[in-house]
Amino acid sequence: MTDELAPLLPALQDAGKNSLLVADENLAEGLAAVPDGQTVLTNRRDLADQAERRGLPCHFCDFDFSSWPAHSLDAIAYRISKEKAVVHHIANSAAQRLVPGGRLVLTGAKDEGIKTYAKTIGVLFGDKAVLEKQGKLYRVTARLASSRRTASPLDDRDYKRLRKILCIDGKPVYSKPGLFGWDKEDAGSALLAGHLPDFFAARFAVWRRQPIRLLDLGCGYGYLSLQAAALGIKDITATDNCAAALLACQHNFREHGIAGRVSASDAGDRLGGSFETIVCNPPFHQGFARSGGLTDKFLNATRRLLAPGGRALFVVNSFIPLETLAQRRFAHIATPVRTGKFKLVELG
């Protein structure tokens, strides 16, 4: 059983069916120990798949609590997320969905801000939260006061709202809290996008045409898909594990008139067929932890989904040995661009 899940189980077991486990990437290995029948709310497709394999009632969405009426839950349990806006959104939602006296139980580490959350959520709930050390983590239990003072919601950066963050090809690009690098143009992705004209020109020289089918693997809000569409690529599939990313990417496809597909999958695991070109800025963090296994997962997916004679273009931090990791999977490995921080790696 994971350290993240164990401190949450007593509250879930006490409340039984009238409880909710909120799960993001920090519980990616932990759902095997969740009690039978436990309802799970998750923003991760891989976690939803785990829950469904267990037969657990599961809601895969961008932490949308609208399926539960106001003051209907006895307990909500949650291993805190990396982004403050997400934690605040879930705390605000819990304050609306819990019955008076209901509990929000959180776990997290000191350097993740758990002690601050104990104070701010205690104020929100109108009762001092209890903070307990639980192994490497802390557990916070906040009870919703029966007659609590009116408290302002915590600042969740207007979590649900999509907002314009930049323009591509003269058209606005939208994003939101809850997805990686949501409020900026990622420097690595911008480097890859700047190389796309040369990448497509090299493919044109071989195929005597533009690439037809492109996959944006780990699409985020769709930045690389939008850049490829601006260069004339028509058939685009974008996929991501995160519900917030999928919402933003779908919105951007509509705004930019891209008749492509936006698909929920864990590193392309739900996709079939093959793609002539794949572009990817893979994560190497999973929540608070650095995960080398994620790079292998994206390389395996690329090997499976890349069409014969096709090419994939990755951008990674310079210190990641992507070329070495790719050797047993790909015959063609090149590094056309290096900067001080990033490199582009072409695979085929």
N, C-alpha and C positions, 0 to 999 in steps of 0.2 A: 504494500500500500504506500502511496506517495505521501511525503510530508505535507504537501499542499492539501490533500483531501482528508486525511485522518482527523484533523481538528474540527472539520465541518460535519462529520457524520453524526455526532450525538444530536445536534439540532434537527437534522433531517429525519432521524429515526424517531425522535420525540413527536414531531409534527406529522409524520406519516405522509398520507396522500395530500395533505394540505400544505405541502412544502415545495420549494423550487430550488434546484441547483443551477446557478448561473456559471457557465463554464466558457473560458476562452483558452488560448493556446497554452497557458500555464498548467492546465490539467490534461494535456495531450496524452499522457500515459496513464491517467488515473481512473478512467471510468469503469474499469473492470471491477473495482471494489464498491461501486455505487449500489445501494440497496435495490433489490428487484422492485419494479413499479415506480421508481423515483422519476419525477418529471424533470427534464433537463431543458434549459434555454441556452442556446449557444450560437455564436456568430461564426463558427468554424465548421466547414463541411466535413473535415476528417473526424471531428468530435461527434457530429450528427451521425456519421456512418457508424462510429463505435456504439453510440447509444441505440441506433436502430438494430444493429447486430445483437445487442443485449435484449431487445424487445422493450426498451425504456421509452415512455412517451417523450417525444422530443420536438422542440420548436427551433428550426434553423432560420435565423433572421438577424437583423442588425440590432439585437437587444431591444426588441419591440415587446413591451409588456401589455399590449392592448388585449391579448387573449384572456387576461385576468381582470375581473371587475375590481373596482376600488374596495379596499379593506376586505380582501377575500382570502389572504394567505396568512398562515400562522408563523411560517419561517422561510427565509430566503438565505441561502448559503452561497458564498462567492470568494474564490481566491482572487485577490485584486489583480487588475491589469496593469500594464506598463504605463499607459497614458492616463493622466489625471482626469481628463474630460470623460473618459469611459467610466472610471470609478464614480465620479460625481453623478453622471447620468443614471447609473444603476442605483446609487444611494437615493437620489431623488425619486426614482420609480418605486423603490422599495417603500419609501415614506407614504406613497399613495396607495400601494397594493396591500400592505400589511394591515391586519386587524389591530386595534388598540391593544397594546401589550405584546404584539408580535415581534419577532426577533430578526434582525439582520446580523448574520455571523460572517465575519471576514477573516481571512488569513493573509499574511504577508510578512516581509522582512523589514527590519528597522530602516535599512537604506532604501527601501521602496516607498517610504512615507507612511507606514502603517500607524505610527503613533500620532501623526498629524491627522490622519483619517479618523482615528478614534475620537479626537477632540471635535473635529468639525461635524462628523456624523452624529455625535452625541448632542450637539447643539441643534442640529436639524431635527432630531427625533424628540427633543425636549426632555432628555434624561441622560445622565452621564453614562458613557459607554464603559464596559469592563474590558481591560486589557490584560491578557495572560500570555506568558511565555510558553510556547509549545515547540520544544526541540529547537530547530534553527529558525523557526518562524514565531510570530505572535498571532494570537487569536483575539479578535475584537467582537464583543457581543453588545449590540445596541438594541434596546427595547423602545418601541414606539409608545410614548406616554399616552395614557388614556385621555387626559385633558391637557394636551401639550400647548404651549404657547405657539402662536403663528410664527414660523421661522421661514426666512427667505430660502429658496432652493440654492443648493451649491452651484457654483459657476461651472457648467458643463460645456462651455463654448457653443451653446445653442446646438447641442449634439445632433439633432435630427435634420438640421437644415443643410442642404447642399449650397455651397457658395462658390462664386467665381474666384479662381486663384491665378489664372494666367490666360493667355490667348495662343492658339495655334492656327496658322493659316487664316488669321483674322477673325477666328471664332472663339468664343469663351470656352474655357475648360473649368469644370466644376469638381469640387472635392468636399470632404467632410471629416470631422473627427472620427476616430475609430479605425483608420487605415494608416499604414506606414507612410511617413513623409507626406501627410495629407495636405499641408498648407504651403507647399513650395514645389519648385521644379527640382527634382533630384539631380545632383551633379553627375552621377554615374549614368543615369538614363539620358541626360542631355548629351553626354559624350557619345553614347551609342547612337542617339538620334542624329547627331552631326555626321556620323560615318555612314548612315544609311544610303545616301546617294551613291557613294563609292561601292558599297556592298551590293546594291541593286545593279549598278553598272557592270560589275564583274559577273553577276549572274546573267545579265543580258548578253554579254560577250560569249558566254558558253551556250545559253539556250536560244539566243536570237529572239528573246521576248522578255517581258517583265515577269517576275514571279507571279503566280496566280494565287496560291493558297498560303496564307501566312498565319502563324500561331503566335500570339503574345502570351507567353507562359509566365504566370504570376503577374497579371496585368495591372494590379493596383487600380487607380482611377482611369486607366486606359491611355496613359501618356504615349507609350511607344506605338500603340495601335493608331492613335490620332496622327502621329508623325508619319507613319507608313501610309495612311490614307491620303495625307496631304501630298505624298509623292506619287500617288496614282494607283496604289495597291487596292484592289476591289474586294477580294474574298478574304476576310479577316475573322479569325476566331480568337477571342480573349477569354482567359480563364484565371480564376483565383480561388483561394480557399476561404477568403474573408467576405462575409456578407456585406460589410460596409463598402468594400472595394467594388463588389459586383453592382451595388446600387449606383455608385458614382459612375462606373464605366458604362452601364446601360444608359444613364442619362446623357453622358457625353456622346455616345454613339448616336442617340436621337438628335442631339444638338448639331452634330456634324454631318448628319445624313448618311451614316455608315450602315449599310444593310448587312451587318455582320452578326455573329453569334457571341453572346456573353454567357459563359457556362461556369457553374460551380463545380470545382474539382480540387483535389489535393495533389498539386504538381501534375495536373493532367491525367490523373488516374481514371477519370470517368470518360475520357475522350477516346474515340476510335478513329480509324482512317489514318491518313498521313498528310504531311505538310511539306511543301517545297522549301519554305523558309520558317525558321523559328527565331524569335528574339526574346531575350530573357535577362532580367536584372534580378538574380535569385537572392532571397534573404539568407543571411548567415546567422541571424539571431532568431530564436523562438522565445517570444516573451522577454523575460529578464536574462535568459541563458543564451550563450553562444552555442550553436549546434552545427558541427561539421557534417552531420548526417543529412542535413537539408540540401547541401550541395550535391551529394551523391544521388539524392532523390530526384533532383532536377536533371542531372545528367542521364540517369536511367530513363526518365520520361522522354528526354530529347532523343535518345537512341531509339526508343520504341516508336516515336511519332514522326521522326524525320524521314521523308521519302528518299528512295535511292537517288543518289546524285544531288540531294538537297544540301543546304547549308544552314547552320545555326550560328547566331551571333550573341555571345554573352558579354556582359560587363560585370566585372568583379573588382573588389579591392586588390591592390597590387600584391599583397602578401598571401592571397589565397592561391594554392598550387593547382589551379584548375587544369592546366595543361597535363600535369602528372596524373591527376585523378581521371582525366579523359582518355589516357593512353590505351587502356584495355577495352574501350568502347568505340573509339573513332580512329579511322585511318588518316584522316586529314585534320591536323591541328596547327593553327597559325595564330600569331599574336600581332595583328596589324597596327595596333595603337597602344602605346604605353604613356602614361603621365606619371607624375609623382605619386598620385593616390590610386589611380584606376588603371585597368588594362582591358582591352577588348580581345576576346578569344573567339576565333572562328573554328567551327567543328563540322565535320562531314564524313 
